[in-house]
Amino acid sequence: MKFLNMMALASLFLLTACDKKIEQRDVVFEVFSAKTNGQPSTAFKTTDTIIYQLSGNADVVTFYSGAIGQRYAFRNRTTAMGIPQLQFNSLRANGAQASSIQLLISTDFKGVVAKSQTLTGVITRDTAATNANIAAANWTDISSRATWSTGSTTATPSGIIDLSDFAKQEKPVFIAFKYKAVAGSIQNKWTISGFSLSNLLEDNTVYTQANFAASNQSISNYGVNTPGLGWLTTLDESLNANKYAWVYTSGVGTAGSLVITGATTAATATAPAEACAIIGPVNLRKVSPDAGVGIKEITAKMQRYTASAVYPPGSYSPTFVASNNTVDGTREVVKSLPITITAP
């Protein structure tokens, strides 16, 4: 009986101990900016090294330099109304068929229909159902907004194509290059290169939303990586008996290309050819959130921090987020230090 009483007391002690919350500490954190000689200052030249002197009991400190891509105010921003800009280069070769390429945009294309998908994300496409979705979608022809190659050995820049009217609809869009060739004469070869879709914001920052990056590659915006979209290339054999198709080559940034080659002689142009290369869905208002840099972990000592950010002349608000964290919660202090940067 005595043993049972002892066990009951032990169990009660354990339950009480498990129920006890870990005490959270208030955050004590101070910081000031200084020059390399230790003199406090908020005014620096572009050639100066900025030293931040830190003190307090914070377990974790994150630093937002205030430079583009590292602004505390934009840490949670994922969309912003700017000017969505599409650009690419085109090159036409082989023959002179008119109107053999179109630039199209849709807000209601339902996308690729999959037959199956592996654990690693590889999709086996239902081509017939996907082509049916393409045919059923509403596509707006915006070919006239671009400058096109008329046949040359040098690619022609499209110019900046403003898609603000589609951004205002607040719907993701799909962008397509549609190839159309007729039978009976040499069919054009088209090469699309230098493709870039970006969002130009009021502060002149540019966020790249899409390019020739494959779906397993990243697009980087000021140190923040987002997956590339890749391209869907497809043809309907009932409209393209000779199966001339777009060939997509992925690349980093604007590198990469889309190429389609139709019949290279009149004798082989025995049938019309139609094929599409499509990218999307793209949110034309998308931006990447600005990111901070972790400068202190829980096991590290509080000490000075040398900023690595490069500031053009201007006014900035470097911001420090200091926190003490437990399983029961977080206590946080945010401190901003306005600084001014001038030319030497």
C-alpha positions in Angstrom: 0.0 0.0 0.0 2.8 2.3 0.9 4.4 1.6 -2.5 1.2 2.5 -4.3 0.9 5.8 -2.4 4.5 6.6 -3.4 3.7 5.8 -7.1 0.6 8.0 -7.0 2.6 10.9 -5.5 5.3 10.4 -8.2 2.7 10.4 -11.0 1.1 13.6 -9.5 4.5 15.3 -9.5 5.2 14.3 -13.1 1.8 15.6 -14.2 2.4 18.9 -12.4 5.9 19.2 -13.9 4.6 18.5 -17.4 1.9 21.1 -17.0 4.4 23.8 -15.9 5.1 26.4 -18.6 8.6 27.4 -19.5 9.1 30.9 -18.2 9.5 33.5 -21.0 12.0 36.2 -20.7 11.4 39.8 -21.7 13.7 40.8 -24.6 16.4 43.3 -23.7 18.0 44.5 -26.9 19.9 47.6 -27.9 21.7 48.5 -31.1 23.5 51.5 -32.6 25.3 52.1 -35.9 28.9 53.1 -35.9 31.9 53.7 -38.1 34.9 51.3 -38.1 36.6 53.4 -35.4 33.7 52.7 -33.1 32.2 56.3 -33.3 28.4 56.2 -33.3 26.9 57.6 -36.5 23.8 57.6 -38.6 25.5 59.2 -41.6 27.8 57.2 -43.9 29.4 57.4 -47.3 28.8 54.7 -50.0 32.4 53.6 -49.4 32.0 53.3 -45.6 31.7 50.0 -43.7 28.8 50.1 -41.3 29.2 48.5 -37.9 26.3 47.7 -35.7 27.0 47.3 -32.0 24.5 44.8 -30.3 23.8 44.2 -26.7 21.1 42.5 -24.6 19.7 39.0 -24.0 18.0 38.1 -27.3 18.3 34.5 -28.3 17.7 35.2 -32.0 18.4 38.3 -34.1 17.3 38.9 -37.7 18.6 41.8 -39.7 16.8 43.7 -42.5 19.3 46.0 -44.1 16.6 48.3 -45.6 18.2 47.9 -49.1 16.1 46.5 -52.0 15.0 43.0 -51.2 15.7 43.4 -47.5 13.0 45.8 -46.3 11.3 44.9 -43.1 8.0 46.6 -44.2 7.8 44.2 -47.2 8.7 41.0 -45.4 5.1 39.6 -45.9 4.3 41.2 -49.2 3.5 38.7 -52.0 1.6 40.9 -54.5 1.9 44.5 -55.6 0.4 46.5 -58.5 3.1 47.4 -60.9 3.6 47.3 -64.6 3.8 43.7 -65.9 6.2 43.7 -68.8 6.7 40.9 -71.3 9.8 40.9 -73.6 11.4 38.4 -76.0 13.3 38.1 -79.2 12.0 36.4 -82.4 13.8 35.1 -85.5 12.0 33.9 -88.6 13.8 31.7 -91.2 12.8 29.3 -94.0 10.1 30.7 -96.2 7.8 33.6 -96.1 4.4 32.4 -95.0 2.4 35.3 -93.5 0.9 35.3 -90.0 2.6 32.0 -89.1 2.9 32.9 -85.4 0.6 34.4 -82.8 1.1 35.7 -79.2 -1.9 34.8 -77.1 -3.0 35.2 -73.5 -5.8 33.5 -71.5 -7.3 33.8 -68.1 -9.4 30.7 -68.3 -7.2 27.9 -69.7 -7.7 25.0 -67.4 -4.2 23.7 -67.8 -2.6 20.3 -68.4 -4.7 17.2 -67.8 -2.6 14.4 -66.2 -3.1 10.7 -66.7 -0.8 10.0 -63.7 1.9 11.6 -61.6 4.9 9.9 -59.9 6.0 10.5 -56.3 8.7 12.9 -57.7 6.1 15.0 -59.5 6.7 13.8 -63.0 3.4 14.0 -64.9 2.2 11.8 -67.7 0.0 14.0 -69.8 -3.4 13.3 -71.3 -2.6 15.0 -74.6 -6.1 14.8 -76.0 -7.7 16.2 -72.9 -5.1 19.0 -72.7 -5.6 19.9 -76.3 -9.3 20.0 -75.6 -8.7 22.5 -72.8 -6.6 24.7 -75.1 -9.4 24.7 -77.7 -12.0 25.5 -75.1 -10.2 28.4 -73.5 -10.7 32.0 -74.5 -7.4 33.3 -76.0 -6.8 37.0 -76.7 -4.5 37.7 -79.6 -1.9 40.3 -78.5 0.4 39.7 -81.4 0.1 43.3 -82.5 1.7 44.5 -79.3 5.0 42.9 -80.3 7.6 43.6 -83.0 8.3 40.4 -85.0 11.2 39.2 -87.1 10.5 39.5 -90.9 13.3 37.2 -91.9 16.9 37.8 -91.0 20.0 36.3 -89.4 19.6 38.5 -86.4 16.8 38.2 -83.8 14.3 41.0 -83.4 13.5 42.4 -80.0 9.7 42.4 -79.3 9.9 45.7 -77.4 8.3 46.0 -73.9 4.7 44.6 -74.0 2.6 46.1 -71.2 0.1 43.6 -69.7 -1.4 46.0 -67.2 -4.9 45.5 -68.6 -4.7 41.8 -67.7 -3.2 42.4 -64.3 -6.3 44.5 -63.4 -8.4 41.5 -63.9 -6.6 39.9 -60.9 -6.6 36.5 -62.5 -3.6 34.3 -63.2 -2.8 34.2 -66.9 -1.4 31.8 -69.5 0.8 33.1 -72.3 1.1 31.1 -75.5 3.1 31.2 -78.8 0.9 29.6 -81.4 2.5 28.3 -84.7 0.3 28.1 -87.8 1.6 27.0 -91.2 -0.2 26.2 -94.4 0.5 23.3 -96.8 2.0 23.7 -100.3 5.0 26.0 -99.6 8.1 26.1 -97.3 6.9 26.5 -93.7 8.6 29.0 -91.4 11.1 28.2 -88.7 10.6 30.4 -85.6 13.0 30.8 -82.7 11.9 32.6 -79.6 14.7 33.7 -77.2 15.3 36.1 -74.4 11.9 35.6 -72.9 11.2 37.5 -69.7 8.0 38.4 -67.8 8.5 40.8 -64.9 6.6 43.2 -62.6 8.1 46.7 -62.6 7.1 48.5 -59.3 6.8 52.1 -58.4 10.2 52.1 -56.7 11.8 50.8 -59.9 12.4 47.4 -58.4 11.8 44.6 -60.9 10.5 41.1 -59.9 11.0 38.4 -62.5 7.9 36.2 -62.7 8.8 33.9 -65.6 11.5 33.1 -68.1 12.9 30.0 -69.7 13.7 28.3 -66.3 12.4 24.8 -66.1 10.0 23.7 -63.3 13.0 22.2 -61.4 15.0 25.4 -61.6 14.7 28.5 -59.5 14.1 32.2 -60.4 15.9 34.4 -58.0 14.7 37.9 -57.0 17.1 39.6 -54.6 18.1 36.4 -52.9 14.6 34.9 -52.7 14.1 31.8 -54.9 10.8 30.7 -56.5 10.4 27.7 -58.8 10.3 28.3 -62.5 7.2 27.4 -64.4 8.6 25.5 -67.3 6.8 25.3 -70.7 4.0 23.2 -72.1 4.6 22.2 -75.7 1.8 20.4 -77.5 0.2 19.7 -80.9 -3.0 18.2 -82.2 -2.2 15.6 -84.9 -5.6 16.3 -86.5 -4.3 19.8 -87.3 -0.6 18.8 -87.7 -0.3 15.5 -89.6 3.5 15.9 -89.9 3.9 16.5 -86.2 6.0 19.7 -86.3 6.4 20.7 -82.7 7.9 23.4 -80.5 11.2 22.4 -78.9 11.8 23.9 -75.5 15.3 24.4 -74.1 15.5 25.5 -70.6 18.0 28.0 -69.4 19.0 30.3 -66.5 17.5 33.8 -66.7 16.7 34.8 -70.2 18.9 32.0 -71.7 17.0 29.1 -73.3 14.7 29.1 -76.3 11.6 27.8 -78.1 12.2 26.6 -81.7 9.8 25.2 -84.2 10.7 24.1 -87.7 8.0 23.3 -90.3 8.5 21.7 -93.7 11.7 22.9 -95.2 10.6 22.3 -98.8 7.4 22.7 -100.7 7.4 19.0 -101.5 7.3 18.1 -97.8 4.7 20.7 -96.9 1.9 18.1 -97.4 -0.3 19.3 -94.6 -0.9 22.4 -92.4 0.9 22.6 -89.1 -0.3 24.0 -85.8 1.4 23.8 -82.4 1.4 25.7 -79.1 4.0 26.5 -76.4 2.4 27.8 -73.2 3.6 29.1 -69.9 1.5 29.7 -66.8 -0.4 30.2 -64.6 1.3 33.5 -63.8 0.0 36.1 -61.3 1.0 39.3 -63.0 1.0 41.1 -59.6 3.3 38.7 -58.0 6.4 39.8 -56.1 8.8 38.0 -53.8 8.7 38.9 -50.1 11.8 40.8 -48.9 14.0 38.7 -46.6 16.1 39.3 -43.5 19.4 37.7 -42.6 19.8 35.7 -39.4 22.8 37.3 -37.5 22.5 35.6 -34.2 21.3 32.1 -33.1 20.5 31.0 -29.6 24.0 29.6 -28.9 25.9 32.6 -30.3 27.1 35.6 -28.2 25.7 39.0 -28.7 28.4 41.0 -30.5 28.9 43.6 -33.2 27.7 42.9 -36.8 29.3 44.2 -39.9 26.7 45.0 -42.6 27.4 43.5 -46.0 24.5 45.4 -47.8 25.5 47.7 -50.6 23.6 51.0 -50.4 23.3 53.6 -53.2 22.9 57.2 -51.9 19.7 57.7 -50.0 17.8 57.2 -46.7 17.3 53.7 -45.3 15.8 52.1 -42.2 17.9 49.1 -41.2 15.7 47.0 -38.9 16.6 44.4 -36.2 14.1 41.8 -35.0 15.3 40.4 -31.6 13.3 37.5 -30.0 13.3 35.1 -27.1 11.5 31.9 -28.0 10.1 28.9 -26.1 7.6 26.2 -26.9 5.0 28.3 -25.1 5.5 31.5 -27.2 7.7 34.3 -28.5 8.6 37.7 -27.1 10.0 40.1 -29.7 11.5 43.5 -30.0 11.8 45.4 -33.3 14.2 48.3 -33.6 14.8 50.4 -36.7 17.8 52.7 -37.1 17.4 55.4 -39.8 20.6 56.0 -41.7 21.7 58.3 -44.5 24.1 57.3 -47.3 25.8 59.9 -49.4 28.4 59.8 -52.2 32.0 60.1 -51.2 
